Amino acid sequence: MATAAAPNAPAERHPLLAFVAIAWSWLFLLLLVLFFEFWARIQYGSTFVLNPYNLQSIALAASMPLLLALGQTLVIIAGGIDLSVGFVMGLASVVMATVMQATAGLHPGLSLLVGIAAALLVSVVPGFISGTLIARLAIPAFIGTLGMYGVCRGVGFLTASGTTVPVNNPWLFQLGNAKILQVPVPVILTAIVVLVMHWVLREGRFGRYTYAIGGSKPAAIRAGINVPRHTVMLYMLSAFCAGIAGVVYTARFSAGAAQGGEPLLLDSIAAVVIGGASLFGGSGTIVGTVIGAFIIAVIQYGLVFIDVAPFWQFVAVGVVIIVSVLIDQSRERLTGGGRRDE
């Protein structure tokens, strides 16, 4: 006698759809590159991919949003979000420039080191405060980091007296504009941070705790993880990455600007989401975030390359974010996973 199918049995999964759901960001990046390559060959009779200037420009465009997104990745994996990173970056930038102005009489290298130290030290303070508000006082991450967004914005503009802070330092200029083996120094610095963060997330206990908290906070507590302390450390790490981005910004433009990271906040979150991290927490990778950052950079640079009005960049990135969230919601059904209900 035939048995009736269980009413809650999962739908049959197609292997090809499951593969696309997992690897769609890689495939989408490949399609973007191929599209702009064909356009360049047809319209200009030249190459898009093999042009060193294009590659350098895309890598530079991706570097600062990627630095913000690296810390954001860990926060989102743990089930949170950090809306303050853009103005933490701006605050670090103006503090660095102001300190370097004040130490202009020192050796340029020493002035640069003092400025970098000041920028990185000041950047972790907002992260500590945000993490404490979220972990110890149970303030929602959205509200806590949005409040810190406003605080860092105001302090940054007050520090800079409402304007940019120029710096005349040859060592700083070299840090932001020199090349090593034709690779811009900011790209090399970003690559080093990417490797460190990848190791932290994939190989260390810190990364395992982060996934555990995002997967199920109650289960993480039962497993003996100090969730409040780890949460504070996550937001401090996110702010520290924003501080590094502030250093790179000041080096590239030889000036500090409180608003320098404001347009990069959306890009940092978009890179994480496009790279496959779930906004529900518990999943995500540094490699995926790198792919997401390059997708955004290729879209932005490629649209300029084919002479499309720059405002379409916002539309294109927004559409990709929506598509990536839709794919994230359907990925569990296609790959056989299930969302937690907490």
N, C-alpha and C positions, 0 to 999 in steps of 0.2 A: 504494500500500500504506500502511495507517495506521501511524503511529509511536507507540510506547508512550511514555507520559509518563515523564519522568525521575523516579526514586524520591525525589529530594530537592527536587523542585519545590515552591515555596511554595504554600500553600493560597490559593484565590481570596479576595480581600478585598472585603468589602461596604463601599461608600463611606459609608453611614450609620453603620455600626459604627465605622469609622475616625474619623469626625467626633466621635462620642460619646466615643471613647477619648481624643481630643485635648482636647475642650472640656468634659469631664464636670464639672470643678470649677465652672465658670461655671454650667452647667445645674443642678447640685446646689444651689448658692447661691440661684439663682432659685427653685427648688422649695421650699427652706426658707422663704424670705421669703413666697412665696405661701401656704404652709401656715399660717404664723403670722398672716398677714393675714386669711385666711378664718376662722381660729379666733377672732381678735379681733372680727371683725364678727358672727359667729354667737353667740358666748358673751357678749360685752360690748357689742355695738353700737357699737364704736369702731374706730379704725384702729391697726394695728401699724407699718406702714411710714412713714406720714405724721405720726407722733407725734414731735415734736422731742426729747422726753425719751428715748424709746426709741433714736433714732438716736445721740444723744450718749452714752448708756450703752453701746451696742454699740461705738462707736468708741473710747471710753475703755477698755473691756474688751479690745479688740484691740491697743491701743497698746503696752503693755509686752511681751506675747508677740511682737508683730511686730518690735519693736526687737531682741529676742534672735534672732528667726528671720532677720533680714536678713543678719547676719554668718554665721549657720549655713548660709544658702543657698549662699554662696560656698564654704564648707568642703565641703559635701556635693557641690556641682558638681565640685569637685576630687577627689572620691573619698574624702573623710574624714568625720569627725563630731566635734563638740565637746560633750562631756557636762559641761563645767565652767561653762557660761555662767550657770546659775542662781545658783551661789554666787559667781561673779565679780561678778554684779549685786549680790548681798547685801554682798560685801566693799566694793564701791564705795559702796554706800549708807551703810554704817556709817562708813567713812572720811570721807565728805562730812559726815555729821552730827557726827562727833567734831571735825573741823577747824572747823566752823561754831560749835560750842560753845566751842572754844578762842579763836575770834576774835570772840566776841559783842560785845566792846567796840568793834569797828570799825563803820564805816558799814554798814548792812544789805546794801547792794548790793555793797560790797567783800567783805564776809564771804561772800556768796553766790558771787561769782566765785572766791574762793580755795578754797571748798569744792568747786565744780565742777571746778576745775583739779586738785585733789588726787584727786578720785574718778576722773577720766579718766586721770590719770597712773598711779595704782595699778592700774587695770584692765588696762592693756596688759602689765604684768609677767607675770601668769599666761599670757597668750597667747604671749608671747615664749618662756617656759619650755616650754610645751606644744609649740609649733612646733619648737623646737630639739630636744626629745626625739624628736619624730616624724620630722623631716627629717634631722637629723644623726646620731642614734643608732638610727634604724630601729625605734623602739618603735611598736607598733600604735596608731593614733589612739584606739581605744576604751580601751586601757589607759592611755595617756599622759594623756588628758583626764579619765578616771575618777580617776586619782591626783590630778590638779590639783583636781578636784571636792572631794576630801577635804581637801586643803591649804587651799583658799580657805574652805571651811566652817569649819575649825578657827581659822584666822587671823581670820575675820570675827567669830566668837563671842568670841575672845580680845580683839579690839579693842573690842567692845561690852560686855565683861564679862558675857556670857551674857544680855543683855537688850536691849531696844530703846533707841535713843539719841534722845531728843526734841530738837527744835530750835524755838526761838521766834524766827522771823524773818519779818516781813511780806512782804519781797520773795520769799522762798522760797514762802510760802503763795500769793502771786499767781501765781508760775510754775506751780504745780501745780493751781490751782483757778480762775484767772481765765478769761474767755472773750473772744475777739475775733470780732466779728460772729456771736455765739452759737456759735462753735466753741471748745471747750476748748483751752487753750494746749498741753497735752501732745499732743493730736491734731495740732495744727499742727506741733509739733516733730517728731513721728513722720513726718508727711507730707514734711517737708523732708529728713529722713534717707532716706526711701524714694526720693525723686527723685535724691538724690546717689548712692545705691547703684545705682539703675537705670542712671544714666549711667556709673558706673564699670564695671558689668558689660557693658553693651551697646555703649558707644561707645569705651572706652579700651583700650589695650594690655593693661592688667591683667586685664580681663575675658576677652580672647581667650586669654591665657596660662592663665587658670583653666579655661576649657573644654578647652583642649588637654591640660592635665595630667589632668583627669578622663576625657577620651576615651581617652588612651593615654599613660601616663607615659614609657615608652621612646621613643615617637615625639616627645614634647615635648623630651626630652633631646637626641635627634638633631637637632631643629630649633633647638637652641642656647638653649633656655629654661633659666635657672638654677632648676631645680625646688626644691632645698632652700631657697634664699632666698625664693622665691615662697611656699612652704608656710609658712614662719615668718611672712611678712607676712599670709597668710590668717588664721592663728590669732590674730595680734595685732589684726587688723581685727574678727574675731568678738568678741574680748574687749573691744575698744573700744566696739562696739555694746552689749554687756552693760553697760559702764560708763555709757553714756547712759541705758539703762533704769534703772540704779541711781539716777541723778540724778533721773529722772522719778518714781521710787518715793518718794524722800525728799521731793520737792516736793509730791507728792499727799497724803502722810500726815504731813508735817512731822516725820518721824522716820526714823532709819535702822534697818534690821533685817537681820541676817545671813541669816535664812531667807526673806527677802522674795521671792527669785527661785526658790526650790526648787520650788514647784508649777508654775512656768512652763516648766521644761526640756522636759517632754513636749509641751507646747503648741507650743513653738518648733520642735521636730523635726517634729511632726505638721503644722504649717502648711506647712513646706517640702515634705514628702512629698505632702500633699493638693494642694498647688499644682502638682504635676507634676514635681518634681525626682526624678531616679532615684537610688536608694541605691547604684547601681553607679557613679555619677559620669558627668560628661559632658553632663548636661542639667539644665535648670531655669531659672527666670526670677524676677526680683523681683516682677513683676506676679502671677505664679502664687502666690508666697508671700503676697502681700497678700490674694488671694482665699482662700487656705487659712486665714489668720488670721481673716478675717471669717466664714468658715464655722464655725470653732470658737466665735467670739464669739456668733454668732447662735444656735448650738445651745445654748450655756450660758445666755445671757440668755433665749432663747425658752422653754426648759424651765421656768425660773423664772416666766416670764410666764404660762404655762398651768398653773402650780401643780403641777408634777411635782417629786418629791423631788430635791434637788440632787445626790445620789449617782448618779442616772441620767446626769448629765453625763459622768462618767468612762466609763460603758458606751457612751454614744453616740459620744463622741470615739474611743474604742478601736475600735469597729466601723468608723467612717469610715476610720481609719488602715489597718485590714486590707483594706478594700475598695480603697483607693487603691493599696496595694502590689500587689494582684491586678490592678488595671487597668494599673499600670505594667508588670507582667510580660507582659501580653497586648498592650500597645500596639505593641510592635515587630512582632508578627505582623500586626496589623491595619493598620498604616501602612506596612509594607514595609521597616522597618529591620531591623537585626540586632545582636545583642549581641556584644561583643568577648569573646574567650576568652583571658584572660591570667591 
